[in-house]
Amino acid sequence: MINIYIEVLKKYAVFSGRAGRREYWMFVLANLIVSFGLGIISGMLDMKILYQLYTLAVIIPSLAVAARRLHDTDRSGWWLFIGAIPFIGVLILIVFMAQESQPGMNQYGQGPMVSNMPIDNQPQQ
């Protein structure tokens, strides 16, 4: 999980290409864990700036991986704006993000496969 988190952060502002479900959801999970931990630490130390700086630092990578995830389902990254619609927009985005990847090539590039092996089956290094 940490490798995926770091890989997404390395692609800080890469909005092109595709991101598989595993890459997206592992980043979301890691981001929630870090945010929760920093929220607790910030509250205990009465230093909310730690949490705020982290949140500010991951806004762009979060948007980038979400756009790449939408590309993987053959949708434009502009669909992220539907999340601005209260409740319904967020539900629609969750459905889009949970859908299977479009196999093979689409207008956004090749699917998130490495050497013909899905990312889920890659050996650990």
Backbone bond lengths (Angstrom), bond angles and torsions (degrees), N, CA, C in turn:
res aa  C-N    CA-C-N  psi(-1)  N-CA   C-N-CA  omega(-1)  CA-C   N-CA-C  phi
1 M - - - 1.445 - - 1.527 110.37 -
2 I 1.310 117.26 -40.54 1.463 120.15 -177.76 1.526 110.66 -66.53
3 N 1.357 117.22 -33.97 1.463 119.96 178.55 1.527 111.02 -63.38
4 I 1.320 116.52 -42.09 1.464 120.74 179.14 1.530 109.86 -65.00
5 Y 1.329 116.19 -42.12 1.465 121.41 179.17 1.526 110.23 -58.86
6 I 1.315 116.45 -46.14 1.467 121.32 -179.39 1.522 110.81 -66.81
7 E 1.341 117.34 -40.44 1.467 120.45 178.38 1.522 111.62 -61.29
8 V 1.332 117.02 -40.67 1.468 119.96 177.83 1.523 109.81 -64.80
9 L 1.320 117.41 -41.22 1.468 120.28 178.78 1.528 111.68 -65.72
10 K 1.341 117.14 -32.57 1.463 120.27 177.03 1.528 111.25 -66.55
11 K 1.326 116.23 -30.29 1.471 121.26 176.90 1.529 108.39 -91.98
12 Y 1.313 116.10 47.00 1.464 124.38 -169.82 1.521 114.11 -42.25
13 A 1.310 117.70 -52.39 1.468 120.24 -176.21 1.520 111.42 -125.78
14 V 1.327 117.23 33.63 1.462 121.39 179.24 1.523 107.94 -90.29
15 F 1.314 115.30 105.44 1.460 121.06 -179.19 1.521 111.54 -98.14
16 S 1.322 118.13 -3.78 1.456 121.15 179.26 1.527 109.40 -97.79
17 G 1.321 115.60 160.02 1.452 120.44 180.00 1.519 111.78 93.19
18 R 1.314 115.09 -164.67 1.456 120.71 -173.93 1.527 111.01 -132.64
19 A 1.316 116.18 151.14 1.473 122.84 176.33 1.519 108.12 -131.43
20 G 1.309 116.62 128.62 1.459 121.45 179.70 1.519 112.24 -73.08
21 R 1.330 114.21 170.91 1.473 118.88 -179.75 1.515 111.64 -59.72
22 R 1.319 116.06 -43.43 1.465 119.22 -177.34 1.527 111.27 -61.10
23 E 1.325 116.46 -46.02 1.473 120.18 179.63 1.526 110.34 -59.17
24 Y 1.318 116.35 -46.66 1.464 120.11 -177.48 1.532 111.85 -65.06
25 W 1.328 116.66 -52.50 1.471 119.49 -173.70 1.521 112.72 -71.36
26 M 1.344 118.15 -30.89 1.467 119.63 175.40 1.525 110.52 -68.64
27 F 1.337 116.73 -36.87 1.460 119.57 175.62 1.525 110.20 -64.49
28 V 1.324 116.96 -43.75 1.470 120.45 178.87 1.526 110.18 -60.42
29 L 1.338 117.15 -45.20 1.466 120.77 179.87 1.532 111.27 -62.66
30 A 1.329 116.58 -47.90 1.471 119.83 179.57 1.520 110.56 -62.13
31 N 1.310 116.60 -40.71 1.459 121.01 179.18 1.532 110.90 -62.79
32 L 1.323 117.03 -41.46 1.470 120.00 177.50 1.524 111.91 -64.54
33 I 1.320 116.73 -41.09 1.470 120.83 179.99 1.533 110.14 -63.55
34 V 1.336 116.19 -47.57 1.473 119.95 179.78 1.527 110.18 -63.70
35 S 1.333 116.79 -44.01 1.470 120.17 -179.98 1.521 111.44 -61.50
36 F 1.328 116.03 -43.44 1.460 120.18 179.47 1.529 110.67 -62.72
37 G 1.346 116.17 -45.58 1.460 120.44 178.92 1.513 112.71 -62.15
38 L 1.324 116.18 -45.06 1.467 119.35 178.47 1.520 111.60 -67.02
39 G 1.328 116.92 -33.79 1.461 120.19 176.75 1.516 111.40 -62.23
40 I 1.328 116.36 -42.18 1.472 120.77 178.73 1.528 110.31 -66.79
41 I 1.334 116.07 -47.98 1.465 120.06 -179.29 1.528 110.47 -62.19
42 S 1.335 116.48 -43.93 1.468 120.02 179.10 1.520 111.77 -61.38
43 G 1.328 115.95 -38.69 1.462 119.86 178.67 1.516 112.27 -67.52
44 M 1.341 116.04 -40.45 1.460 120.11 -179.07 1.532 111.51 -68.05
45 L 1.330 116.30 -38.21 1.459 120.82 -178.47 1.525 112.74 -90.76
46 D 1.312 115.74 -2.22 1.459 122.47 -177.25 1.537 110.95 54.63
47 M 1.348 113.89 41.35 1.466 121.44 178.62 1.525 108.46 -127.15
48 K 1.295 116.64 79.63 1.457 120.83 -177.43 1.522 112.49 -65.95
49 I 1.299 116.76 -13.43 1.458 121.21 -177.78 1.535 111.39 -62.63
50 L 1.343 118.32 -32.71 1.470 120.90 179.23 1.526 110.67 -59.43
51 Y 1.310 115.61 -50.08 1.460 121.40 -179.63 1.528 110.53 -64.86
52 Q 1.303 116.70 -41.41 1.467 120.68 -178.42 1.526 111.71 -66.46
53 L 1.326 117.24 -40.32 1.467 120.43 177.87 1.526 111.04 -65.35
54 Y 1.323 116.87 -41.53 1.472 120.08 178.00 1.526 110.20 -62.68
55 T 1.307 116.67 -45.89 1.464 120.86 179.85 1.528 110.20 -59.53
56 L 1.292 117.22 -43.84 1.457 121.83 178.59 1.536 110.83 -63.27
57 A 1.330 116.45 -38.67 1.464 120.75 -177.12 1.528 112.79 -69.91
58 V 1.321 118.81 -28.62 1.471 120.15 -175.81 1.524 113.99 -102.12
59 I 1.311 118.09 5.21 1.475 119.56 178.76 1.530 110.45 -61.96
60 I 1.324 117.42 -51.90 1.466 119.96 -176.30 1.527 111.67 -66.87
61 P 1.348 120.82 -45.97 1.466 118.38 176.67 1.535 112.74 -60.74
62 S 1.322 117.13 -34.25 1.469 120.12 178.75 1.522 110.95 -66.22
63 L 1.325 116.52 -43.46 1.463 119.87 177.72 1.528 111.00 -66.08
64 A 1.333 116.42 -39.03 1.465 120.48 -178.95 1.524 111.44 -64.84
65 V 1.323 117.84 -47.22 1.468 119.43 -179.06 1.530 110.42 -68.37
66 A 1.322 118.08 -31.77 1.466 120.83 176.40 1.526 110.18 -67.40
67 A 1.320 117.76 -41.34 1.469 120.66 177.48 1.521 110.43 -64.36
68 R 1.339 117.26 -42.51 1.470 119.78 178.19 1.523 111.30 -65.27
69 R 1.337 116.77 -34.24 1.474 119.79 176.95 1.523 110.65 -65.47
70 L 1.335 116.85 -41.77 1.464 120.20 176.34 1.525 110.45 -63.45
71 H 1.327 117.56 -38.74 1.463 120.77 176.29 1.522 110.59 -59.48
72 D 1.313 116.91 -36.16 1.462 121.16 -178.80 1.531 111.71 -66.14
73 T 1.322 116.99 -24.30 1.467 121.02 176.19 1.529 110.48 -98.43
74 D 1.344 116.43 15.23 1.464 124.56 178.51 1.526 112.55 64.40
75 R 1.328 115.88 38.63 1.467 121.82 175.17 1.527 108.89 -121.63
76 S 1.300 115.63 152.58 1.458 121.42 177.72 1.525 109.63 -71.63
77 G 1.318 115.90 151.17 1.462 120.90 175.18 1.520 112.98 -64.93
78 W 1.327 116.34 -18.08 1.461 120.65 178.20 1.524 111.85 -64.21
79 W 1.327 117.79 -17.88 1.470 120.87 176.31 1.526 111.40 -61.04
80 L 1.324 118.13 -17.58 1.469 120.48 177.76 1.524 111.60 -58.08
81 F 1.323 116.60 -29.95 1.465 119.95 -178.96 1.530 112.91 -66.51
82 I 1.331 117.47 -17.67 1.460 119.02 177.94 1.532 110.19 -66.01
83 G 1.323 116.38 -21.23 1.462 120.79 176.48 1.525 113.23 -64.40
84 A 1.319 117.39 -14.24 1.469 121.04 177.85 1.530 111.90 -74.06
85 I 1.330 116.02 -16.30 1.462 119.37 176.49 1.528 107.26 -79.01
86 P 1.321 118.24 120.38 1.463 119.97 -176.46 1.527 112.78 -55.77
87 F 1.305 115.52 137.21 1.453 127.29 175.72 1.529 113.35 61.47
88 I 1.323 118.89 -63.71 1.461 122.20 -176.26 1.524 110.84 -62.18
89 G 1.322 117.82 -44.23 1.454 121.96 -178.99 1.522 112.01 -60.84
90 V 1.322 116.49 -42.73 1.461 120.84 179.23 1.532 110.33 -65.77
91 L 1.321 117.10 -41.85 1.473 120.50 177.76 1.527 111.10 -61.64
92 I 1.314 117.19 -42.41 1.463 120.47 178.77 1.526 110.10 -62.02
93 L 1.331 117.73 -43.18 1.467 120.86 178.49 1.525 111.52 -63.07
94 I 1.323 117.79 -40.45 1.464 120.59 178.56 1.526 110.00 -61.64
95 V 1.330 116.73 -42.52 1.472 120.22 177.70 1.523 110.34 -62.04
96 F 1.336 117.35 -46.06 1.463 120.69 178.67 1.529 111.55 -59.46
97 M 1.329 116.45 -44.69 1.462 120.83 -177.21 1.533 112.21 -68.60
98 A 1.319 116.98 -26.21 1.464 121.01 -178.40 1.524 112.79 -87.03
99 Q 1.314 117.71 -12.08 1.461 120.51 -178.33 1.516 110.98 -68.62
100 E 1.346 114.88 155.91 1.456 120.55 177.89 1.522 110.59 -66.03
101 S 1.305 114.78 154.73 1.451 120.84 176.19 1.519 109.71 -67.82
102 Q 1.316 115.85 149.26 1.450 119.41 172.20 1.523 106.78 -77.10
103 P 1.318 117.52 122.19 1.473 119.04 -176.48 1.522 111.98 -67.40
104 G 1.322 114.81 150.17 1.455 120.74 175.54 1.513 113.49 72.30
105 M 1.322 114.31 -149.47 1.450 122.24 -175.25 1.527 110.27 -88.35
106 N 1.333 116.89 142.44 1.457 121.56 168.55 1.523 107.09 -135.94
107 Q 1.318 116.92 -172.33 1.470 119.57 -175.86 1.528 113.56 -64.34
108 Y 1.334 117.13 -13.02 1.466 121.08 -178.32 1.523 112.46 -102.28
109 G 1.311 117.19 1.38 1.455 120.63 177.39 1.510 112.96 121.52
110 Q 1.314 113.81 -171.80 1.458 121.99 179.53 1.522 109.44 -73.31
111 G 1.324 116.01 149.34 1.462 121.22 178.64 1.518 112.18 -62.14
112 P 1.315 117.30 163.81 1.475 121.10 -177.69 1.523 112.15 -74.48
113 M 1.323 115.56 68.44 1.461 121.85 177.46 1.524 106.89 -119.15
114 V 1.317 116.25 144.39 1.450 120.46 177.52 1.520 106.98 -121.21
115 S 1.324 115.58 121.68 1.462 123.28 -178.49 1.530 111.78 47.20
116 N 1.318 115.09 50.25 1.471 123.23 177.45 1.524 113.73 59.33
117 M 1.320 117.70 20.84 1.445 121.50 178.42 1.528 108.44 -123.53
118 P 1.346 118.50 126.78 1.458 119.05 178.94 1.521 111.07 -57.95
119 I 1.316 116.14 150.25 1.466 121.77 -178.52 1.523 112.34 -57.60
120 D 1.355 117.15 -28.26 1.463 121.04 -179.85 1.528 112.17 -67.02
121 N 1.344 118.03 -24.97 1.459 121.27 -174.96 1.515 113.29 -104.15
122 Q 1.304 117.93 11.15 1.463 119.87 -179.61 1.521 109.76 -70.19
123 P 1.322 116.51 138.07 1.467 118.61 176.10 1.520 110.77 -68.31
124 Q 1.312 116.39 146.72 1.462 121.86 178.96 1.508 109.63 -74.28
125 Q 1.333 116.79 138.80 1.469 120.53 179.81 1.489 110.21 -105.10
